[in-house]
Amino acid sequence: GGGGVYGGGGATPARFDEYEAEANRETVASSKGGNAFERRRDGEFEGKEESRAVLLEEGEPRVTPFDDATGNKPVLLKGPPGPLAPVEGLAGLRREDNENASSASSGTTTPPVPWREMLSSTPLRALAFVHFCNNWGFYVLLAWLPSYFTQELGATLTNASLFTLLPPLANIAVASVVGPLADGLLARGVKVETVRKGAQAVALCGPASFMALTAVLGAEYDLDPIATVGLLTVGLSLSSFSYAGLYCNHQDMSPRFASILLGMTNTVGALPGVSGVPLTGYLLERTDDWELSMFLPAIVLYFSGAAVFVKYGSAEKQPWG
């Protein structure tokens, strides 16, 4: 008849007659490659050229190589469902899919990590030192600024906590400008290395300069506490320029191993939290001088890091990268 398994008025093959009663079950028309499927539930389903007929019984496929009178190829009819493999992993793949993916990936080889070349790379060593210097001020000031505000500036504990929030808030504001600024410079044709070194120089020399200004003015003119907080807030906010300098440089040097490089330099950058905070307390106990104990080491390291990065830093892709 005209409304059997095949559309277009073609004759229904005898061996499919028994399945017409089950036509409302899900049916799938397979493309040539057998990968794309067209699901239909309307009781009718059409054959497509360049396709094969597979009858699924108890979940097992079986090829049925025959044509109907119209020359159409048979379709894929889903029979009684068979057992499904359990879903595994975060991707929600079934077990056989995971096995296929594993077997497909087993033929590819991952290149070894060039540890020797990395450790002997001068630009990477310079970047690790810059990361150390950049984080010195962050960890030291994060730990000691509240005490500085209360003991040196005479602020109440409540005001000291509020003052301590200002540098991070200013940091966020400046960070939202740094990315578009760096992208704009690159779009104008400025070299990547120039942008990286310039941004990192601002991130290091800016805080160092404002710390030095705070220390000098505080010693000479008994600077007002509000002015001191303002100078430190402006200076520390400039450290956000490191997002366009230090923190982009790993990708510049090695797109393939950027995550490993960041892990290496960040390990070095964590050392100030271990050494800088107790050293500041030791110097403060011995000298009772905040400028000498907290500001001077940070100023020296900031300027040293900027000089090293300008001299030895690189934004070129490394031979091993």
Buried (B, 14 or more C-beta within 10 A) or exposed (E): EEEBBBBEEBEBBEEBEEBBEEBEBEBBBBEEEEEEBBEBEEEBBBBBEEBBBBBBEEEEEEEBEEBBEEEBBBBBBBBEEEEEEEEEEEEEBBEEBBEEEEEEEEEEEEEEEBEEBBEEBEBBBBBBBBBBBBBBBBBBBBBBBBBBBBBBBEBEEEBBEEBBEBBBEBBEEBBEEBEEBBEEBBEEEEEBBEBBBBBBBBBBBBBBBBBBBBBEBBEEEEBEBEEBBBBBBBBBBBBBBBBBBBBBBBBBBBEBBBEBBBEBBBEBBEBBBEEBBEBBBEBBEEEEBBBBBBBBBBBEBBBBBBBBBBEBBBBEEBEBB
